[in-house]
Amino acid sequence: MAEVIISVEEGCGGLAEKLESELLASLAGELEQSLNTGFTLSAKNGEGEVVGGLVASTSYGWLLVKILWVEESQRNSGIGHSLMKAAEAKAVGLNCHSVWLDTSSPKAYQFYSKLGYEVFGKLGNTDTQFPSGHCRWFMKKVFSNQHPTPTAHPVSGCYNAARFDNTVEHFPTHPSPLVTQPIPDSLPG
């Protein structure tokens, strides 16, 4: 056997994407595949600054929400709710039947629970493990009839893409008529 050197890669430089792509190609020979795709959603304020975002991917009919982040000053404004609803709508468009995620934040756990997510697994540290009492919840939501219920959730200065007619609603920071923009069929990321 040829010598193999294993090393820690700092910054990855696309390595993670290559590994995931290679794994999916290998699995395609073993199992029937559904569409495997990734996407990123962003929420921007009136100045065009990113104040929130979501990173997700699909596999075997499941959407995996990898990252949901909202700037601290924008939390409890509805941005996270709008990002999750947009991701769920996109997932249905990609023929997903369910979504899953994990979190170790008690506040995020409560947030996802209010959106209808249920715990299907839990990892917890004992009192003798560091950090003591830490818990990671694995949560899922099954789409009823594969159609999440879109909820218009006006958020000042951000987008709510949880509609099924391929448009994005823009809610300006001051009262004015609703502006709609098309959602691209493929999202960057």
N, C-alpha and C positions, 0 to 999 in steps of 0.2 A: 504494500500500500504506500502511495506517495505521502510525503510529509505534508501535514496540514497545520497551518498556524491559525489559532483562534485569537481574535483581539476585540477589544471594545472600540466601537466606532463612535467618535464624538461628532455630534451634529448630523450624522447619517448621510447627508448630501444625496438624498433620493434612494438610498439603500433600502429603507423600509418599504417604499413603494415597489421597488424591484422584487423584494422578497415576497411581498403579498401577491404580486402579479404571477410570479413563478409558482407559488403555492396553489393559486386558483387554477393555473394551467394544469398542474399535476392532478388536482382533484377532479378536473373535468373528465379525465380519463377513467376515473373510478365511480363517480356519481353524476347523475343527471343534474345539470346546473340551471339555476334561474339567472336572471340578469344580475351581475355583480358590478356595482358602480358606486362611486363616491361622489359626494357633493358638499359644498360649503355655502352657508347662508350668512349674510352680514346684515347688521342693522346699523345705519348711519344717521347721524344727527343732521341738522340743517346746513352745517358747514362741511358736510361730507366726511366727518371723522367717524371711524368705527367705534360704536358704543356697545356692541354685542355681536355674537356670532355663534354658529353651530356647525360642527363638522360631523358628517355621518357617512355610512356606507351600507350597501345592501348585500345580502348573501342568503341564498336558499329561501327567499320570500320574507326575510326579516330585515328590518332597518335597525342598524346599531347606531345610536347617538353616542359618538365618541367624546365630543366636547360641546358643552353649552356654557357660554360665558357672557355675562352682562357687566359692564362697568359699574363699580360700586355705587356711584352717584345716580345711576339709572335704574337700580334694582327697585322692585315693587312698582314699576311704571307700566308693566304689561309687555315689555320687550321680550322677556323670556317666554311668556305665554305665546306671543305672536310667532317667535322663532320655532317653538315646538309645533304649533299648529301648521305652520308652513312646511316643516319637515314631514309631518304626518301626511299632509296633502300630496307632497312630492312622492312619498313612499307609496301611496295608493296608486299614483300615476305610474310607478315602476312595478306595479303588481305585487306589492308587499301585503301580507296579511296581518303582520304584527310588528311591533317595535320593542327593542329592549335597550337598557342602559344600566350603568352602575354609578353609585355615588357614595361618598363617605361623609357628606355634609348633612347634618340633621335638618338644616333649613331647606336644602335641595330635596331631601327625602320628603318633607312636607309639601313642597312645591309640586313634585311629580305625583304624589298621592292625590292632590287636589285635581290634577289633570287626568285622573283615572288609572294611574299606573299601580300595579300590585307587586308585592315582593314575591320572588320565586326562589331566592337564595340569599344567604347572608354569611359573611365571614366576619368573625369577631375575635379580638385579642382578649386574653385572660388578664387577670390582675397582675400576673407576673411577666407579661409580655409588654414590650414598648411599642407604641404608646398604650398604656393601660386603658382598657375600655373602648379602644378604637373599633369601629364597625364599618363594613362596606356592604351596602344593600344592592342586590341585583333585582331590577324591576322590569316588568313587561306590561304591554298593553296590546290586546288583541282587537283589531278593528272589526266592529260589527258590520257584517256584510261587506267587508273590505272598504268601507267608506267612513273615514273619520268625520265627525261633525264639525264643519268649519264654524268658527265663532268670530264674528267681527269684533275686534278688540281695538278700538281707536287708541293709538299710542302717539303722543306728540312727537313729530319728526321721524317716524320710522315706518316701515312697510309691514303690511299684513297680507301675506300671500296665501292665506288659508281659504282660497276660493277655487272653484273647479273650472272656471271659464278662462283660464290662462291669463289672468291679469293680476296686477299688484295694486292694492289700494295704498295711496300715499296720504297720510294724515299730517297736514302741515301744522306748524306750531301756532298759527293764528287761524281763526275761523275763515274758511273759504270753501268754494266748491271742491268736491272730491276729484282728485287727479288719478287717472289709471294709466299704467304702463304695462306693456306685454312682458310676461315672464319668458325668458329664453327656454327652449326645449331642453338644452343642456346647460347646467350651471357650471361655472368655472370651479376648479379645485380638484 
